[in-house]
Amino acid sequence: MRLKKRIGTWLAAPAALAFLLCAPAAATPAEAPAPSPAIWLLADEDTRIYLFGTVHVLPPDLVWRSEALNRVVEDADELVMEIGEEPDPDDAANLFGPMMMDKSVSILGRVSPDHREGLREMIEASGIPIEVYDHMHSWGASFLLVGAAFRQAYADPDAPEMPLTGVEDSLRADFERNQRPISGVESVEAQLDFFRTMPLGAQREFLESMVEAHHDGDAVFDPEEAGWVRGDVDSVGAEMEALPPALFDRLITRRNAAWTNWLIDRLRRPGTVLFAVGAGHLAGRDSVQSMLAARGLTARRLP
């Protein structure tokens, strides 16, 4: 398989932006309790907006849908997600271009000496030659390594090229089934811009934080750490707040402020909306709910 196509498969949205765009990974213990991911309701006299935190990439056998969520899906007139258009894995290779530089700079040399061996191990595990990473922007290398980690964790060994799926895929299928509207508050291009405009220092800090997590054996896919399927919002918030400050500001604070404005504007029109975005945006410091509260609006968590 040509390298570009292989990379494109790994980057296929929504898996491409999984951890980077602030949805924690989720897994489930052998004997899991009934799923209860958190849902909030923002409402006025004639508008109801359900806020639901998603996970972009899921283990194929995870039981995550609750009865409460199923009722919300039935109730909603429209679905709004981060990206509205349906991702096309065949177009994913086009994401590869913006990641590349017109020169080669050692990827190992871009991190401090104590991070280099860990980064080398991650690159070797990805199955992509280190020379490719040397030609990538640091944010692109991080992007690619995250996609490789998800694929290694969740891909079906009998069908390794099958796209990874998550909450958005399931919700999209529900709304397409009876032709209810689906839209987004961002575009793929806008999401890439969050990375393309990232200062070099922030790119290095993020790359090093990934290496540290790998070295420490942090359970990125551990249910006790993610907590999403159990509705443990505090653990989701703590996971996001562990991001480097510059990345947190760029990927959480700024986007949540924009989405808060969108929600307030949407309240002016009647209807029932399911607003489904990465769970990290609905937890912890600078959550959408906290920004709504600062504007005098309450998003009430449903039982």
C-alpha positions, 0 to 999 in steps of 0.5 A: 500500500502506498504510504500516503494512502496508508496515512490517509486511512489512519487520519480518516475523520473523525478518528483523525481529530480524536484526542487532539480535538478534545474527546477522551478515549473510552473503554469498558471494563469486563463487567461494566455498569449500565452506561450513563454518559452525561447529558445537559439541557439548555432551554427556554420557552420554545427551544430545547438544546441537549448538550451531549459530550461525544467520544470520536473513537470507540472500541467496537464492542463498547456498550455506551448508549443509555436509555436517556440518550436514546430518548433525547435522540428520538426527541430532537428535531436536528443534530449539530456536531463539530463537523456537519459534513460526513467524512470521506476516508478517500479524501483523508489523504488530502489532510497529509499535505498541510502537515508537511514542510518543504525541508527536513528537520529531525523530529527527534531533535525537536524534543528535549534529550530525555524525550527522544528515546520515547518518541523514537519508540512511538514512531517505530510502533506507528509503522511509518518511517522516521524520515516522514516525520522529519518532513512534518510540522511538529503538530502534524507528527503529533496528529499522526502519532495519535491516529496510529495509537488509536488504530493500534488500540482499536483496529480490527486485526481481521480488517485493519483498514476498516475506518474507526468509528465513534459516537458521531457515526452512530448519531449521524445514522440515527438522524439520517434514517428519518432525514432529520437535519445534520449540521456543524459548528466548524469545518475540517479546514477550521479545525486544521487551522487550530494546529497550523497556527500553533506556536512552535513552542506549543507544538513541541510541548504537546509532542513532549506531553504525548511522549511523557504519557507513553513513557509513564504508561498512562492509560489513555484508553483506560475506563477508570481515567476516561470515565466518559461512559459512566458520566464521570465529568470530573475525570474528563475535565481533569484529562483535558486540563492536563493539556499544555496551557497553550493547547488548552486555550486554543482547543478548549477555551477559544472554541467553547467561547465561539460555541457558547455564542452559537448556542445563545443565538440558537435559543432565539429560534424554536425547536429541539436540538441535540448538540453533540461535541467532544466531551472535553468541551463539556467538563472542567475549567472553561466548559461550555456550561460555565461560559453559559452560566457567565452569560446568565444561562443554566444548562441543567444536567439530566438525571 
